[in-house]
Amino acid sequence: MDNESDLEMLTVGEVARMLSVSEQTIRAYVRLGHLQAVKLPGSWRVRVEDLQKFIDSISTEPVHGS
């Protein structure tokens, strides 16, 4: 982990805005284990690397019913 961007952390609000969803949705993804996050005093933080993994995982899921 020599790359400084690997250590960059985003707030739940930042992640929600990036994905155009509510903060509640992001917290639900974290609670369900779909998105990795770190609990800091008073807030959750998401590593940029973990957000990218989450985005990659949802963009490769098959679409049902279309």
N, CA, C and O of each residue as an XYZ file, in Angstrom:
264
protein
N       0.825     -1.186      0.000
C       0.000      0.000      0.000
C       0.867      1.246      0.000
O       0.701      2.107      0.864
N       1.762      1.360     -0.921
C       2.608      2.528     -1.011
C       1.893      3.682     -1.690
O       2.292      4.837     -1.542
N       0.858      3.381     -2.420
C       0.130      4.401     -3.156
C      -0.733      5.215     -2.199
O      -1.565      4.663     -1.479
N      -0.528      6.534     -2.196
C      -1.274      7.398     -1.278
C      -2.777      7.330     -1.509
O      -3.544      7.456     -0.554
N      -3.222      7.133     -2.754
C      -4.660      7.062     -3.032
C      -5.305      5.841     -2.399
O      -6.514      5.837     -2.167
N      -4.520      4.797     -2.113
C      -5.058      3.618     -1.433
C      -5.532      3.963     -0.030
O      -6.375      3.264      0.532
N      -4.994      5.037      0.539
C      -5.318      5.421      1.898
C      -6.388      6.508      1.957
O      -6.852      6.859      3.042
N      -6.780      7.040      0.810
C      -7.765      8.107      0.785
C      -9.115      7.582      1.275
O      -9.579      6.522      0.855
N      -9.728      8.346      2.169
C     -11.000      7.943      2.758
C     -12.084      8.947      2.384
O     -11.844     10.154      2.339
N     -13.273      8.432      2.118
C     -14.430      9.259      1.785
C     -15.484      9.131      2.873
O     -15.605      8.081      3.504
N     -16.239     10.184      3.093
C     -17.353     10.113      4.038
C     -18.536      9.430      3.368
O     -18.570      9.276      2.147
N     -19.498      9.027      4.176
C     -20.735      8.438      3.647
C     -21.429      9.434      2.722
O     -21.953      9.050      1.676
N     -21.434     10.699      3.099
C     -22.056     11.732      2.265
C     -21.381     11.869      0.916
O     -22.053     12.008     -0.105
N     -20.061     11.831      0.903
C     -19.322     11.927     -0.364
C     -19.636     10.744     -1.266
O     -19.869     10.911     -2.464
N     -19.642      9.553     -0.690
C     -19.948      8.347     -1.473
C     -21.376      8.419     -2.006
O     -21.619      8.083     -3.165
N     -22.319      8.849     -1.176
C     -23.720      8.955     -1.591
C     -23.858      9.910     -2.775
O     -24.562      9.609     -3.738
N     -23.194     11.048     -2.706
C     -23.262     12.012     -3.816
C     -22.638     11.439     -5.083
O     -23.159     11.637     -6.181
N     -21.532     10.736     -4.932
C     -20.858     10.154     -6.102
C     -21.734      9.120     -6.805
O     -21.701      8.994     -8.029
N     -22.523      8.378     -6.013
C     -23.358      7.314     -6.584
C     -24.806      7.750     -6.803
O     -25.631      6.965     -7.270
N     -25.112      9.013     -6.461
C     -26.474      9.555     -6.615
C     -27.511      8.740     -5.855
O     -28.587      8.435     -6.371
N     -27.167      8.395     -4.621
C     -28.088      7.697     -3.720
C     -28.066      8.412     -2.375
O     -27.266      9.323     -2.165
N     -28.936      8.001     -1.473
C     -28.988      8.637     -0.155
C     -27.893      8.082      0.756
O     -27.339      7.010      0.511
N     -27.598      8.836      1.808
C     -26.649      8.360      2.812
C     -27.181      7.100      3.486
O     -26.405      6.217      3.850
N     -28.494      7.010      3.655
C     -29.101      5.801      4.244
C     -28.798      4.578      3.387
O     -28.533      3.500      3.919
N     -28.836      4.735      2.079
C     -28.542      3.625      1.171
C     -27.102      3.166      1.348
O     -26.832      1.966      1.399
N     -26.179      4.113      1.441
C     -24.772      3.754      1.640
C     -24.597      3.024      2.963
O     -23.891      2.017      3.027
N     -25.230      3.520      4.017
C     -25.127      2.847      5.321
C     -25.707      1.433      5.253
O     -25.194      0.517      5.896
N     -26.769      1.260      4.478
C     -27.352     -0.079      4.313
C     -26.372     -1.001      3.585
O     -26.219     -2.161      3.968
N     -25.707     -0.500      2.540
C     -24.707     -1.301      1.829
C     -23.602     -1.734      2.790
O     -23.135     -2.872      2.738
N     -23.188     -0.821      3.666
C     -22.144     -1.137      4.646
C     -22.662     -2.184      5.627
O     -21.988     -3.181      5.889
N     -23.856     -1.958      6.168
C     -24.431     -2.871      7.161
C     -24.609     -4.281      6.587
O     -24.407     -5.268      7.294
N     -24.985     -4.373      5.320
C     -25.204     -5.669      4.675
C     -23.912     -6.319      4.182
O     -23.922     -7.459      3.717
N     -22.806     -5.589      4.286
C     -21.523     -6.142      3.875
C     -21.221     -6.005      2.397
O     -20.265     -6.603      1.903
N     -22.014     -5.230      1.686
C     -21.783     -5.035      0.247
C     -20.668     -4.037     -0.015
O     -19.983     -4.120     -1.035
N     -20.483     -3.092      0.904
C     -19.467     -2.051      0.767
C     -18.631     -2.032      2.039
O     -19.166     -1.881      3.137
N     -17.326     -2.185      1.889
C     -16.414     -2.150      3.028
C     -16.286     -0.722      3.545
O     -16.183      0.217      2.756
N     -16.293     -0.555      4.852
C     -16.122      0.760      5.466
C     -15.438      0.600      6.811
O     -15.409     -0.486      7.391
N     -14.891      1.701      7.291
C     -14.183      1.728      8.569
C     -14.948      2.658      9.499
O     -15.294      3.778      9.123
N     -15.210      2.188     10.714
C     -15.911      3.004     11.705
C     -14.878      3.833     12.461
O     -14.014      3.292     13.152
N     -14.978      5.138     12.323
C     -14.154      6.067     13.074
C     -15.045      6.729     14.115
O     -16.269      6.664     14.003
N     -14.466      7.359     15.116
C     -15.313      8.030     16.111
C     -16.288      9.008     15.449
O     -15.878     10.023     14.886
N     -17.562      8.693     15.524
C     -18.591      9.570     14.997
C     -18.950      9.423     13.539
O     -19.878     10.085     13.076
N     -18.241      8.570     12.783
C     -18.580      8.459     11.361
C     -17.978      7.208     10.724
O     -17.032      6.608     11.236
N     -18.558      6.846      9.602
C     -18.027      5.775      8.764
C     -17.200      6.407      7.664
O     -17.517      7.500      7.195
N     -16.134      5.722      7.245
C     -15.305      6.165      6.124
C     -15.121      4.998      5.170
O     -15.029      3.841      5.579
N     -15.071      5.337      3.877
C     -14.915      4.330      2.831
C     -13.623      4.633      2.082
O     -13.416      5.752      1.612
N     -12.758      3.631      1.973
C     -11.536      3.814      1.182
C     -11.917      3.884     -0.291
O     -12.829      3.190     -0.741
N     -11.216      4.724     -1.030
C     -11.462      4.863     -2.469
C     -11.342      3.502     -3.154
O     -12.136      3.172     -4.034
N     -10.357      2.727     -2.751
C     -10.147      1.392     -3.326
C     -11.366      0.489     -3.093
O     -11.769     -0.250     -3.991
N     -11.951      0.546     -1.896
C     -13.128     -0.269     -1.590
C     -14.354      0.208     -2.363
O     -15.178     -0.602     -2.789
N     -14.473      1.519     -2.542
C     -15.579      2.043     -3.343
C     -15.461      1.549     -4.779
O     -16.461      1.162     -5.383
N     -14.253      1.558     -5.331
C     -14.056      1.091     -6.707
C     -14.407     -0.389     -6.827
O     -15.024     -0.798     -7.811
N     -14.023     -1.193     -5.841
C     -14.386     -2.612     -5.861
C     -15.900     -2.789     -5.842
O     -16.442     -3.635     -6.553
N     -16.583     -1.981     -5.021
C     -18.042     -2.044     -4.946
C     -18.657     -1.677     -6.295
O     -19.551     -2.371     -6.780
N     -18.186     -0.595     -6.898
C     -18.702     -0.162     -8.202
C     -18.473     -1.247     -9.249
O     -19.366     -1.548    -10.042
N     -17.288     -1.828     -9.252
C     -16.989     -2.912    -10.195
C     -17.922     -4.093     -9.991
O     -18.370     -4.700    -10.964
N     -18.225     -4.430     -8.733
C     -19.080     -5.586     -8.454
C     -20.511     -5.349     -8.914
O     -21.153     -6.271     -9.418
N     -21.023     -4.136     -8.752
C     -22.409     -3.900     -9.166
C     -22.521     -3.697    -10.669
O     -23.592     -3.905    -11.239
N     -21.437     -3.295    -11.320
C     -21.508     -3.098    -12.769
C     -21.369     -4.408    -13.523
O     -21.611     -4.452    -14.729
N     -20.980     -5.480    -12.832
C     -20.843     -6.777    -13.486
C     -21.979     -7.738    -13.142
O     -22.005     -8.868    -13.631
N     -22.927     -7.290    -12.295
C     -24.055     -8.152    -11.941
C     -24.982     -8.283    -13.141
O     -25.208     -7.307    -13.856
N     -25.527     -9.486    -13.372
C     -26.461     -9.659    -14.482
C     -27.776     -8.914    -14.220
O     -28.230     -8.804    -13.081
N     -28.367     -8.413    -15.294
C     -29.645     -7.727    -15.196
C     -30.754     -8.751    -15.393
O     -30.728     -9.516    -16.357
N     -31.736     -8.771    -14.481
C     -32.832     -9.736    -14.552
C     -34.125     -9.069    -15.018
O     -34.391     -7.916    -14.677
N     -34.905     -9.775    -15.776
C     -36.261     -9.353    -16.108
C     -36.399     -8.420    -17.293
O     -37.512     -7.981    -17.583
N     -35.323     -8.095    -17.990
C     -35.466     -7.167    -19.125
C     -35.700     -7.935    -20.394
O     -35.846     -7.336    -21.459
